């Protein structure tokens, strides 16, 4: 079992919309592409959501699109940020098991940190990428058919850019519940 029965929610945040036009920057290697103007607006919106949800600590992938999303969201949410290599985009040498392993390790760490240091009272967010989020949701027990029904966004992702899954411990203390809690509705003029 990961974490205590009264553990807070963990928010799985996909980075906001990146600049996919910059082909000179490899998408999966740091720094990767930055956010677009739309992406920055999405990051502010996710920050407002996180502030209202009580998130005060974010962990981010080392790629620029995640760090920029996290920096902007942290300003809006009055949260702190820490970069963690385990949240990086799926790499060419990765296997499903290696992604599962690193995502479960960071998830367990933030749940345990919250239990030990913060008495289970702080909401935490992980700013990462669609593929690793999908692997973590599956690893935490989301049924494959349910996960498949959400894989309708760009590049077969289980959530659009700057959207947020809320993962909470179920009443039995041994399983997790999942809610697609936020999807930005941004239109640039």
GIMO-V681387 format. One record per residue. SS is DSSP state (a for helix, b for strand, c for the rest). Layout:
BEGIN
SS ; SS
END
This chain:
BEGIN
c ; c ; c ; c ; c ; c ; c ; c ; c ; b ; b ; b ; b ; b ; c ; c ; c ; b ; c ; c ; c ; c ; c ; c ; c ; c ; c ; c ; c ; c ; c ; c ; c ; c ; b ; c ; a ; a ; a ; a ; a ; a ; a ; a ; a ; a ; a ; a ; a ; a ; a ; a ; a ; c ; b ; b ; b ; b ; b ; b ; c ; c ; c ; a ; a ; a ; a ; a ; a ; a ; a ; a ; a ; a ; a ; a ; a ; c ; c ; b ; b ; b ; b ; c ; a ; a ; a ; c ; c ; c ; c ; c ; c ; c ; c ; a ; a ; a ; a ; a ; a ; a ; a ; a ; a ; a ; a ; a ; a ; a ; a ; a ; a ; a ; a ; a ; a ; c ; c ; c ; c ; c ; b ; b ; b ; b ; b ; b ; c ; a ; a ; a ; a ; a ; a ; a ; a ; a ; a ; c ; c ; c ; c ; a ; a ; a ; a ; a ; a ; a ; c ; c ; b ; a ; a ; a ; b ; c ; c ; c ; c ; c ; c ; b ; b ; b ; b ; b ; b ; c ; c ; c ; c ; c ; c ; b ; b ; b ; b ; b ; b ; b ; c ; c ; c ; c ; c ; c ; c
END
